[in-house]
């Protein structure tokens, strides 16, 4: 295994330098921006450094228990420069709303940006406690205490209506489907109690949306034997990189024994990329061409914890490939415990997400992994698809770095983003 770093003015330039020296088979492991050294470096633009890996012809290690050596070295080098991202939610979103006459005036008069964020932050803490059963009416009590001077009922109601409109606009701006946004507001209106400040409306909506998302699921071992985990989804969503990240987490952090299989025989590059990650993690890798070969691999790795299977990405309109995928994900139904994860990009249009979700629902039940959260500032589709499918959300990814840039889905931070918080 050859692992080297290359630098250039842009990522493309550094990658090209790597390919000229090592060939087209290189796999990009990491890319980061670096400030130039020295005093003059303050006045010059930063450079981009890419870390690439390439498998040598004789570099074919026999399957063995996963260790931390190469992957931990990579993670250690990366951590020296980049702090891990604390959440999947990007920086704050613009607080302007579509209705400039009512929403913007309300915002400027009553809900200044800093105050609004503070309320969301404090509500997050209070509501977490309430959801965990640590408090009962503490949220309502705290909110009522914030109101220093009593108002007339009409003033409170007018303020509440305007504030409700602001929250509705924020949900629509963040691409929450209009049907779901209206349902959330209507339910909050029904639960509203007279003479309570509009903060109570915020707490009600915030809590309701968190409950809608539910508790995220994670991959856990089977009761007996290895669990076979299939990853399905359309092309271009980052499925192979996501599998590598999950494999790294399971091997390095949880000390589990993992084997990687790929049924993606359409793209040679995808198979080689996964093979490279498998070699770095020092775990077995196989290319499978049929359901029978998946069954054989399961028997071969009977003393492992997980067998992760990368399926071929394809258009959800391609009937032949859909049938092939369906056969693959049911290969071990009679002999093993298995589960399916549908990998989707957060940048995909909601109409297309519905079509994709329906296609794979015909094959199997699944949990959902969203990728590319770093490429969008609107997270409404996460809520839309959760409510449309009823499926559990699992992991989210927000970059190309392996083994970083992946976390368990966080309902609290996602709801804060949808409602306009940081």
PyMOL commands that set and color helices and strands:
alter all, ss='L'
color gray80, all
select helices_A, chain A and resi 11-22+39-43+69-81+103-110+113-131+138-146+153-173+178-191+198-213+239-253+268-281+291-300+319-329+350-361+373-375+380-389+411-418
alter helices_A, ss='H'
color red, helices_A
select strands_A, chain A and resi 2-8+27-34+47-54+227-232+258-262+285-287+306-310+338-345+367-371+393-397+406-408
alter strands_A, ss='S'
color yellow, strands_A
deselect
rebuild
show_as cartoon
